[in-house]
Amino acid sequence: MSDLVARTGRHQQRYEAGCRLVAGCIPFRYKNSGEGTDAKLEKTIEVLMINSPSGPGLLFPKGGWEKDETVEEAAVREAIEEAGVRGDLMEFLGSYHFKSKTHQDEYSPEGLCKAAMFALLVKEELESWPEQSTRKRIWLAIPEAFENCRHAWMQDALIQGFCKWHKEKFG
C-alpha cells in the first residue's frame, strides 16, 4: 500500500438532516517522562495534531464519512490521509456539532457538520502520506494540545471525550 492517495469529491459524502457527517480521531501515544525509578517510569500521554492549510491553529485529523465505508473506516482513513499514522481504533468518544465555512453545499447550505470522534492508539508513523505536502504533524502533551487547538469543539472532544474516556478506562 505504498501509493496512498487522498479521496476527493463530494459525490459519496454522507448527510443527515442537513448535516454533513464527518469522522475523525484523536491519535495518541504513551511517552516515558523519565521521572521516577527505573522500575516505575511515569508514562505521559501525547496526542498528535496537524496544521490546517487554511489558517492558524492545530487540528485533529477528520474529514467526510463516505457512503461506501463505516464511520470507523472513515476515521482510520482520515488519520492516514491527513496525519500519516496507523494504529488501533480504541473507542468512540462522542459526536460533536460544528459549522464549516469551507464546506457549504446544497445538502448543507449552513455548513452544519456532525463529527464522530474516536481515540486512535498510534502504532506506526508513515514516512510518506497523501497530504504531507500541506500538513505537518506534531506530538503535544494534552495541555499544549488544548491551548493550540483551533476549534472549541475539538477542545471539547479532547477534554470531555478523550481525557474522560482515558481516565475511566486506565485510571
C-alpha positions as CSV (number, residue, x, y, z in Angstrom):
1,M,0.0,0.0,0.0
2,S,2.8,2.4,-0.9
3,D,0.7,4.5,-3.3
4,L,-1.7,6.1,-0.8
5,V,-4.0,8.7,-2.3
6,A,-6.4,11.0,-0.5
7,R,-10.0,10.7,-1.6
8,T,-11.6,13.8,-3.2
9,G,-15.0,14.9,-4.2
10,R,-18.4,15.1,-2.5
11,H,-20.4,12.5,-4.5
12,Q,-20.0,9.8,-1.9
13,Q,-20.5,12.2,1.1
14,R,-23.0,11.2,3.8
15,Y,-25.5,13.7,5.1
16,E,-28.2,13.5,7.9
17,A,-30.9,16.1,8.4
18,G,-28.9,18.9,6.7
19,C,-25.6,18.0,8.4
20,R,-22.5,16.8,6.7
21,L,-21.3,13.6,8.5
22,V,-17.6,13.7,9.4
23,A,-15.3,11.1,11.0
24,G,-12.1,11.8,12.9
25,C,-9.8,10.7,15.7
26,I,-7.6,11.9,18.4
27,P,-4.3,10.0,17.7
28,F,-2.3,9.3,20.9
29,R,0.7,7.5,22.3
30,Y,2.4,7.0,25.6
31,K,5.8,8.5,26.3
32,N,8.0,7.8,29.2
33,S,8.8,11.0,31.1
34,G,12.0,9.7,32.6
35,E,10.9,10.7,36.1
36,G,10.8,8.2,38.9
37,T,12.7,5.0,39.4
38,D,13.8,2.7,36.6
39,A,11.2,0.1,37.5
40,K,8.4,2.6,37.5
41,L,8.8,5.3,34.9
42,E,5.9,7.8,34.6
43,K,4.1,7.5,31.3
44,T,2.7,10.6,29.8
45,I,0.1,10.8,27.1
46,E,0.8,12.8,23.9
47,V,-1.7,13.5,21.2
48,L,-1.0,14.1,17.5
49,M,-2.2,17.2,15.9
50,I,-1.8,18.6,12.4
51,N,-1.7,22.1,11.0
52,S,-4.5,23.5,8.8
53,P,-3.7,24.7,5.3
54,S,-6.5,27.3,5.7
55,G,-5.4,29.1,8.8
56,P,-3.7,29.2,12.2
57,G,-4.1,26.7,15.0
58,L,-3.9,22.9,15.1
59,L,-6.4,20.2,14.4
60,F,-7.1,16.5,14.9
61,P,-7.5,14.6,11.6
62,K,-11.0,14.4,10.4
63,G,-13.0,14.5,7.2
64,G,-16.0,13.4,5.2
65,W,-17.6,10.0,6.0
66,E,-18.5,8.4,2.7
67,K,-21.3,6.0,1.7
68,D,-19.1,3.1,1.0
69,E,-17.4,2.9,4.4
70,T,-18.2,2.6,8.1
71,V,-17.6,5.5,10.3
72,E,-14.7,3.6,11.9
73,E,-13.2,3.1,8.4
74,A,-13.6,6.8,7.6
75,A,-11.8,7.8,10.9
76,V,-8.9,5.4,10.2
77,R,-8.7,6.7,6.6
78,E,-8.5,10.3,7.6
79,A,-5.7,9.6,10.1
80,I,-3.7,8.0,7.3
81,E,-4.5,10.7,4.7
82,E,-4.1,13.8,6.9
83,A,-1.6,12.8,9.6
84,G,0.2,9.7,8.2
85,V,-0.5,7.5,11.1
86,R,-1.9,4.0,11.6
87,G,-2.9,2.3,14.8
88,D,-5.7,0.7,16.8
89,L,-9.1,2.5,16.9
90,M,-9.9,2.3,20.6
91,E,-13.2,4.0,21.5
92,F,-15.9,6.2,20.2
93,L,-15.5,9.5,22.1
94,G,-18.7,11.2,21.0
95,S,-20.4,13.3,18.3
96,Y,-19.6,17.0,18.0
97,H,-21.5,19.6,16.0
98,F,-19.8,22.5,14.3
99,K,-20.2,24.9,11.3
100,S,-17.8,24.6,8.4
101,K,-17.0,27.8,6.5
102,T,-15.4,25.8,3.7
103,H,-18.0,23.0,3.2
104,Q,-21.3,24.7,2.5
105,D,-23.3,23.0,-0.3
106,E,-26.8,22.2,-1.4
107,Y,-27.2,19.5,1.2
108,S,-25.8,21.6,4.0
109,P,-26.2,25.3,3.0
110,E,-25.3,26.4,6.5
111,G,-22.2,24.3,6.6
112,L,-23.5,22.3,9.5
113,C,-21.4,19.2,10.4
114,K,-21.5,16.4,12.9
115,A,-18.2,14.8,13.7
116,A,-17.9,11.3,15.1
117,M,-14.6,11.3,17.0
118,F,-12.6,8.2,18.1
119,A,-9.4,7.6,20.1
120,L,-6.6,6.0,18.0
121,L,-3.6,4.4,19.7
122,V,-0.8,5.1,17.2
123,K,1.3,2.1,16.3
124,E,3.0,3.4,13.1
125,E,4.1,6.8,11.7
126,L,4.3,6.7,7.9
127,E,7.3,8.3,6.2
128,S,5.0,9.4,3.4
129,W,1.3,10.1,3.3
130,P,-1.2,11.6,0.9
131,E,-1.4,15.2,2.5
132,Q,2.2,15.5,3.7
133,S,2.9,18.4,1.3
134,T,0.2,20.6,3.0
135,R,0.2,19.1,6.6
136,K,2.7,18.9,9.3
137,R,2.2,16.7,12.3
138,I,3.2,17.5,15.9
139,W,3.0,15.5,19.1
140,L,1.8,17.5,22.1
141,A,1.0,17.0,25.8
142,I,-2.7,17.4,26.5
143,P,-2.4,20.9,28.0
144,E,-0.4,22.1,24.9
145,A,-2.8,20.5,22.6
146,F,-5.8,22.2,24.3
147,E,-4.0,25.6,24.0
148,N,-3.2,25.2,20.3
149,C,-6.5,23.7,19.3
150,R,-8.1,25.8,16.6
151,H,-11.7,24.9,17.3
152,A,-13.7,24.9,20.6
153,W,-15.5,21.7,19.6
154,M,-12.1,19.9,19.2
155,Q,-11.1,21.1,22.7
156,D,-14.4,19.5,23.9
157,A,-13.5,16.3,22.1
158,L,-10.1,16.3,23.8
159,I,-11.2,17.1,27.3
160,Q,-14.8,15.8,27.6
161,G,-14.3,12.9,25.2
162,F,-10.7,11.7,25.2
163,C,-9.4,12.6,28.7
164,K,-12.6,11.5,30.4
165,W,-12.6,8.1,28.5
166,H,-8.9,7.6,29.2
167,K,-9.3,8.3,32.9
168,E,-12.3,6.0,33.2
169,K,-10.6,3.2,31.2
170,F,-7.0,3.4,32.5
171,G,-7.3,5.3,35.8
